[in-house]
Amino acid sequence: MSGRVAQAWGLLPEYLAWHVLLSASALVLGLLISLPLAVAASRSARLRWPVLAFAGLIQTIPSLALLALFYPLLLALSALSQTVFGQGFSALGFLPSLLALTLYSMLPILRTGTAGILGVDPAVREAADGVGMTPRQRLFQVELPLAMPVIMAGVRTAAVWTIGAATLSTPVGQTSLGNYIFAGLQTENWVFVLFGCAASAALAMTVDQLLGLIETGAARRKRGLMIAGAALLVVGVLATLTPLAALGKPSSYVVGAKNFSEQYILAEVMAERLERSGAHVSRKEDLGSAVAYRALAAGELDVYVDYSGTLWTNVLKREDNPGRAQVLAELTTELKKRDGVVVLGSLGFENAYAFAMRADRAKALGIVSLTDLARQAPRLTLGSDLEFLSRPEWKAVDAAYDFNFKKERSFQPTFMYRALSGGEADVISAFSSDGRISADKLVVLTDPKGALPPYDAVILISPKRAGDERLLAALRPLIGSISVEAMRSANYAVDRDQGKVSPAEAARALHP
């Protein structure tokens, strides 16, 4: 326990600095956009409804979805910019997060800004007009000062919303306090989960109180309180951002990882081999499958591990299954030809989707294969990870066996296994290299129709690193060097509480 707490504290300066930079940037940008719109909306009833309705519509979109939607849009714009101007920009990480959070911050500022200006006593406006003030003077010297307490209430709400939503920027490649939460949920490191939640809540409360000081100063017409609150806020932000100065050294290589334990471990294996060669390496973890491949093809990542079946179905959109050797050969040719992506080779093990049941339950129902499962499906509940039911693999296997489950439920992978052991699910879409299959005494059902493609773990190299001999030399020894038994052992060491180790420690044990 003490080791995990120490590890969490060690990561805090970097995670907090990025979180503060992202949240502060989004809030400032939101203010710069929202306040002029609020003024315009207060002046025009015709403009007021569409502006407030648009801001309200943004709030109906789940924040994680909004963050994810900006990535492909920015990626397309970056490609267009590269074509037209010869220079693209990074579509991963900070920029999509900034744009999404900026939109999320706007509604409370717009609403309170509009209401605050409209709420100024008409007699006060008439008095301002009577002494010869111009509309601009009246706005800045009368209306905005009187509306400031109401506006600040909206800013405080926007700040708390933005800081909370910023934890969801991790899946699009932005470092934040959400790194604790996403990694902790996957590896059952509850210290990390609690640490991330507590740090985010403490940050939101601190910022809210400092903004409250400014609000109180505005309400009481005490400029000193407003200046003190603003000064403390600025000093706090600058102090928090100081660790980023130490990160100024550019990364030689960026190693990517998806959002589960095996990916964290393999990313560490590759990163440590590169670091031994003297290279500086940064890690981008907790990426979604589609985001990871697109980022690699666009040069945002230099290397990551993916799986042949995922690439075959999701990237090449293939539905056939010509066999392991041909799948790997065609992937190597097609990804190079289409995207310039290099398939360096297989690590030596497969992590396939596999339907798994508790051994006692499968025996009682006489289920050995997916054919048997299809006969019993109307009485059973299927538990899957968050992606599986929307993936082509599920459509292919469902078409082959015509499943008709009583209920289908999606879980974060850790809780999917918990659901099976607790009886909330009868069968799950497990992963064949997961150590929990053996530890939980699960049986993997056979696939007599070959509906699921092979899932060899392969190292992918970005087009811009295709000829980088330093990178290739460091990673080639990994090809064919990791057995499924070794990978299961490493995964289980990270995934279970008893004797748990960090992904970095598991990586060193897996490939010294």
Secondary structure by P-SEA (a helix, b strand, c coil): caaaaaaaaaaaaaaaaaaaaaaaaaaaaaaaacaaaaaaaaacccaaaaaaaaaaaaaaccaaaaaaaaaaaaaaaaaaaaaaccccccccccaaaaaaaaaaacaaaaaaaaaaaaaccaaaaaaaaaacccaaaaaaccccccaaaaaaaaaaaaaaaaaaaccccccccccccaaaaaaaaaacaaaaaaaaaaaaaaaaaaaaaaaaaaaaaaaaccaaaaaaaaaaaaaaaaaaaaaaaaacccccbbbbbcccaaaaaaaaaaaaaaaaabbbbbbbccccaaaaaaaaaaccccbbbbbccccccccccccccccaaaaaaaaaaaaaacccccccccccccccccccccaaaaaaaccccaaaaaaacccbbbbbcccccccaaaaaaaaaccccccbbbbcaaaaaaaaaaaccccccccccccccccccbbbbbbccccccccccbbbbbcccccccaaaaaacccccccccaaaaaaaaaaaccccccccaaaaaaaacc
